[in-house]
Amino acid sequence: MTHVLSRFEPILREIAGPEFTKTLTATLAQQDWAEDEIRRAQQRHPDVADVLHHSFSLLTATHERMATEFIYRAHARELIERVAAGVLTKPGTSVEVVLLLMRASLVTPLNTPAFGLYLRMWRRAGLPDLGGPIVDLDGHYEAISASGIDEFEAIARRKLAMPSRVLTLVACEGRHLGEPAGCRFASARAA
């Protein structure tokens, strides 16, 4: 979708303004990333592909840094994996915890369990390896303060929970992307 928009971007910028165009382009890019992550998850979990199709509404960006593709995709991937596993989608994601700790580190130094949590969440989110002296550093922090890191993780995920981030009643007409689908959410009249 975004590749089509790029042809019309100069015209749209002229008509609607640069700020609107930037917001629209970013939103459509995130939509493309979300749909791609859903497709990939459907290949990994064909037994729940129909449920995953309806998970798009859960993939809302919750931080401005999620405009960056690898950050947004990691966030979306964790939520989609939770749907596939049938577990709660409300708790904060690893990416949300990383972003919280990043913000906190700008105000005050992180203590040992907090920095250990930062490293753990970075790795769990599958964010890029930064190399340098922090390679495999998370293992050292886990050895020093695993229980403190566990406690901080539980608190952070709970504090970052989004009560509305749930797969609610899905009204499916038995078609996915215009094609007939054997969806468990399809109403009886659609079948």
C-alpha positions as CSV (number, residue, x, y, z in Angstrom):
1,M,0.0,0.0,0.0
2,T,2.7,2.5,0.9
3,H,4.5,1.9,-2.4
4,V,1.3,3.1,-4.2
5,L,1.0,6.1,-1.9
6,S,4.6,7.2,-2.6
7,R,3.6,8.0,-6.3
8,F,0.9,10.3,-5.0
9,E,2.8,11.7,-2.0
10,P,3.8,15.0,-3.6
11,I,0.3,15.7,-4.7
12,L,-1.1,14.7,-1.3
13,R,1.5,16.9,0.5
14,E,0.4,19.8,-1.7
15,I,-3.3,19.3,-1.0
16,A,-3.3,18.1,2.7
17,G,0.0,19.4,4.0
18,P,3.2,17.8,5.0
19,E,2.1,16.8,8.5
20,F,-1.0,15.0,7.4
21,T,0.9,13.3,4.6
22,K,3.7,12.2,7.1
23,T,1.1,10.8,9.5
24,L,-0.8,9.0,6.8
25,T,2.3,7.5,5.3
26,A,3.5,6.3,8.7
27,T,0.1,4.8,9.5
28,L,-0.1,2.9,6.2
29,A,3.5,1.6,6.7
30,Q,2.5,0.2,10.1
31,Q,-0.5,-1.4,8.5
32,D,1.7,-3.1,5.9
33,W,4.1,-4.3,8.7
34,A,1.2,-5.6,10.8
35,E,-0.4,-7.5,7.9
36,D,3.0,-9.0,7.0
37,E,3.6,-10.1,10.6
38,I,0.1,-11.7,10.6
39,R,0.8,-13.5,7.4
40,R,4.1,-14.8,8.7
41,A,2.4,-16.0,12.0
42,Q,-0.3,-17.7,10.0
43,Q,2.4,-19.8,8.2
44,R,4.0,-20.6,11.6
45,H,0.6,-21.5,13.2
46,P,-1.7,-22.8,10.5
47,D,-4.0,-24.3,13.1
48,V,-5.0,-20.8,14.3
49,A,-4.6,-18.9,11.1
50,D,-8.3,-17.8,11.1
51,V,-7.9,-16.4,14.6
52,L,-4.7,-14.6,13.7
53,H,-6.4,-13.0,10.7
54,H,-8.6,-11.2,13.2
55,S,-5.7,-10.0,15.5
56,F,-5.0,-6.8,13.5
57,S,-7.0,-4.7,16.0
58,L,-4.5,-5.6,18.8
59,L,-1.5,-4.3,16.9
60,T,-1.9,-0.6,17.7
61,A,1.4,1.3,18.3
62,T,1.6,2.5,21.9
63,H,4.8,4.7,21.6
64,E,6.1,7.1,19.0
65,R,9.3,5.0,18.6
66,M,7.1,2.3,17.1
67,A,7.2,4.3,13.9
68,T,10.5,2.5,13.4
69,E,9.9,-0.7,11.6
70,F,12.0,-3.2,13.6
71,I,10.5,-1.8,16.9
72,Y,6.9,-2.0,15.7
73,R,7.3,-5.5,14.2
74,A,8.8,-6.8,17.4
75,H,5.8,-5.4,19.4
76,A,3.3,-6.8,16.9
77,R,5.0,-10.2,16.7
78,E,4.8,-10.7,20.4
79,L,1.1,-9.9,20.5
80,I,0.4,-12.2,17.6
81,E,2.3,-15.0,19.2
82,R,0.2,-14.5,22.4
83,V,-2.9,-14.8,20.3
84,A,-1.5,-18.0,18.7
85,A,-0.7,-19.4,22.1
86,G,-4.1,-18.4,23.5
87,V,-2.6,-16.3,26.3
88,L,-3.5,-12.8,27.6
89,T,-2.7,-9.9,25.2
90,K,-3.2,-7.2,27.9
91,P,0.2,-7.2,29.6
92,G,2.9,-4.9,28.3
93,T,5.1,-6.3,25.6
94,S,8.9,-6.7,25.7
95,V,9.2,-3.7,23.4
96,E,6.9,-1.6,25.6
97,V,9.1,-2.5,28.6
98,V,12.3,-1.6,26.7
99,L,10.8,1.8,25.7
100,L,9.8,2.4,29.3
101,L,13.3,1.6,30.6
102,M,14.8,3.7,27.8
103,R,12.8,6.7,29.0
104,A,13.6,6.1,32.6
105,S,17.4,5.8,31.8
106,L,17.3,9.4,30.4
107,V,16.1,10.6,33.9
108,T,18.1,8.5,36.2
109,P,20.7,5.7,36.1
110,L,19.1,2.2,36.0
111,N,19.9,0.0,39.0
112,T,21.2,-3.6,38.5
113,P,17.7,-5.3,38.2
114,A,16.4,-2.6,36.0
115,F,19.3,-2.7,33.6
116,G,19.1,-6.5,33.7
117,L,15.4,-6.3,32.7
118,Y,16.3,-3.9,29.9
119,L,18.8,-6.4,28.5
120,R,16.3,-9.3,29.0
121,M,13.5,-7.5,27.3
122,W,15.7,-6.4,24.4
123,R,16.7,-10.0,23.8
124,R,13.2,-11.4,24.2
125,A,11.8,-8.8,21.7
126,G,14.3,-10.0,19.2
127,L,15.7,-6.5,18.7
128,P,19.0,-6.2,16.8
129,D,22.2,-7.2,18.6
130,L,24.1,-4.0,19.3
131,G,27.5,-5.7,19.5
132,G,30.3,-4.1,21.5
133,P,30.8,-4.7,25.2
134,I,27.1,-5.6,25.9
135,V,27.1,-8.8,23.9
136,D,26.1,-11.6,26.3
137,L,26.0,-9.1,29.2
138,D,22.5,-10.1,30.0
139,G,23.7,-13.5,31.2
140,H,25.8,-11.8,33.9
141,Y,22.9,-9.6,35.1
142,E,20.7,-12.7,35.2
143,A,23.3,-14.5,37.4
144,I,23.5,-11.5,39.7
145,S,19.9,-10.5,40.0
146,A,17.5,-12.9,38.3
147,S,14.8,-12.8,41.0
148,G,14.9,-9.0,41.0
149,I,14.7,-8.9,37.2
150,D,11.7,-11.3,37.4
151,E,10.0,-9.0,39.9
152,F,10.6,-5.9,37.9
153,E,9.4,-7.7,34.7
154,A,6.1,-8.6,36.4
155,I,5.6,-5.1,37.7
156,A,6.5,-3.5,34.3
157,R,4.2,-5.7,32.3
158,R,1.4,-5.2,34.7
159,K,1.9,-1.4,34.8
160,L,2.0,-1.3,31.0
161,A,-1.1,-3.5,30.6
162,M,-3.7,-2.2,28.1
163,P,-7.1,-3.4,29.4
164,S,-8.7,-2.8,26.0
165,R,-6.0,-4.9,24.2
166,V,-8.2,-8.0,23.8
167,L,-9.5,-10.0,20.9
168,T,-13.2,-9.2,21.5
169,L,-16.3,-10.5,19.7
170,V,-15.3,-10.9,16.1
171,A,-18.0,-10.7,13.5
172,C,-16.7,-12.7,10.5
173,E,-18.7,-13.1,7.3
174,G,-16.7,-16.3,6.4
175,R,-14.4,-14.4,4.0
176,H,-10.8,-13.3,4.6
177,L,-9.3,-10.9,2.2
178,G,-12.2,-11.6,-0.2
179,E,-11.7,-15.3,-0.2
180,P,-14.0,-17.9,1.5
181,A,-12.5,-19.0,4.8
182,G,-13.3,-21.7,7.3
183,C,-13.2,-19.3,10.2
184,R,-14.3,-20.3,13.7
185,F,-15.7,-16.8,14.1
186,A,-17.9,-17.0,11.0
187,S,-21.6,-16.5,11.9
188,A,-23.9,-19.4,11.2
189,R,-25.6,-17.4,8.4
190,A,-22.3,-16.8,6.7
191,A,-21.5,-20.5,6.5
